């Protein structure tokens, strides 16, 4: 089987990442590189007559209200890695071949998908969900595929002849050769790839340096082209920069919605769930704000996460406008199917763990507990609050004496007139851990008929410790 | 017909005997006297409004029913805003599975009501105890609706005050201290009538927390455990 590569070229990655915001589509927007010339622009800007490579001055002369954003390679990089992650589910060998393009090794996947059109159909479907502009081409070598894709050939074929024919008319300007080398080739009358191919290797090697020869060899597919393949990350991480700063947390939900949707896709494709999301809100002139949101049961659906986040945002105070967002997941784990009992009858809409997540999202930390017991004679140590619904084995109790249902965390001085009904029960323990207790406990009744659990210290002081409610 | 009565009927603050189609489902409370007066026991779902002083045996009266409920289902029991911390060992002694008990200590009364509603309608809680002093009528209606949706029983525990009004819920009871147990007055019951005060005898269940005044038994001589055991 002869080799076949597919190259995807994304010319507008940064611009496409702004397309989430509506205003970025309707008003003219250009992206400038460091030399102040336009590298990316949207349709609204193109309609005004602005072109790529135009300087900012010229563009500003054409339209007075132009939105200008500096070029940020970091955004493109993250976007590209996200696309690669999703394509990895279809194609096993993906390489970040250039800052704006992905190279896919196709020939070894044909056995799985049957033919090239089926495979391309899958890839295309995956790419459409990302809402990015792209051009593509197949090639017999990585460089051939790249060259054709950058030229916008937009054809996928395994016929090497057809690929070679398409390559022929491409001007050398579009190749990866440096302008100096192209100048040298032009001066001997070689202007297109076809002309370059027609010169015997040996003759070229005499006149030109190894870089040209290597390029040519790799373009023709005669030389081996080593490629580093990408390994997918286990965690989800996505960053978006907002074109317009957001000051209200309720407005913030909308861009987050997009992050959650791509999280949902990420987890759904892996059939995984996550229990925690870390949302980082980058504030202007302020340290970033970290928002943690948990779902005890593990969740992947964007709808559920956004409901939890909306609750969380109700109590969130933004100190400064938000300029960027980042969403990462904590640990992910493989989903196990829900076990539902057919005979239990009415099933609730939410599970216990979902309820706990819902409550803790709204109420905050340190509000939810489960009662727990410790093997200790000291009443305040025997009872403790534990994190909610944690399955810990309740320690067996040494004693089975009567204990009150309500216990004061710290005993208070008894201020009521009571009559002692039962007692004493002496508890004298804890000398080993600096919390020694010597108390005589009594069950007492107040004049109103309330039942108290009181104790007397060796100093003859009386305290109220519990209520037999 | 009297306008005021019409109005009250529209607000579902009063019922007429013929409106009620059959008694509601009940579950035993664990005390025979109470079951007899309630014709079966505490309602299976809905809201019970309890006005009581603290520490007279109100939880001892209500909890046994929930122990029984917990044994027959996998659902949660929730305590919202208890006035004092709940004591784990006592709950364990009563027979509760502590891993299916949730305690919520909300920061304010509004959050308490919100959590109660969420728990009730979730369908994964069988009971919700809510300590709340000022539940308003519309809030009680919401809780009642949530409880019926989720098939749960909510107990609202309020302190007795002067301007006390009863809530439009399944059952309203007044509790008072009594020497041999607890004094119960059913003030309002959906599908039933109010009752004269009666005493739920707890001598058997809680011998140490009742007073057996009238009959003086022969007090046995003190036994020394270390010798007899």
Interface residues (C-beta under 8 A of the other chain):
Chain A: X344 X346 X347 X348 X349 X350 X351 X352 X354 X355 X356 X358 X359 X362 X363 X364 X367 X368 X369 X370 X371 X372 X373 X379 X382 X383 X384 X385 X388 X389 X390 X391 X392 X394 X397 X400 X402 X403 X404 X405 X406 X407 X408 X409 X421 X422 X443 X445 X446 X448 X449 X450 X451 X452 X466 X467 X468 X469
Chain B: X53 X54 X55 X56 X57 X58 X59 X60 X63 X74 X75 X76 X82 X83 X84 X85 X86 X87 X88 X89 X90 X91 X92 X93 X98 X99 X100 X101 X102 X103 X104 X105 X106 X107 X111 X114 X115 X118 X119 X121 X122 X123 X124 X125 X150 X151 X176 X177 X178 X179 X208 X209 X211
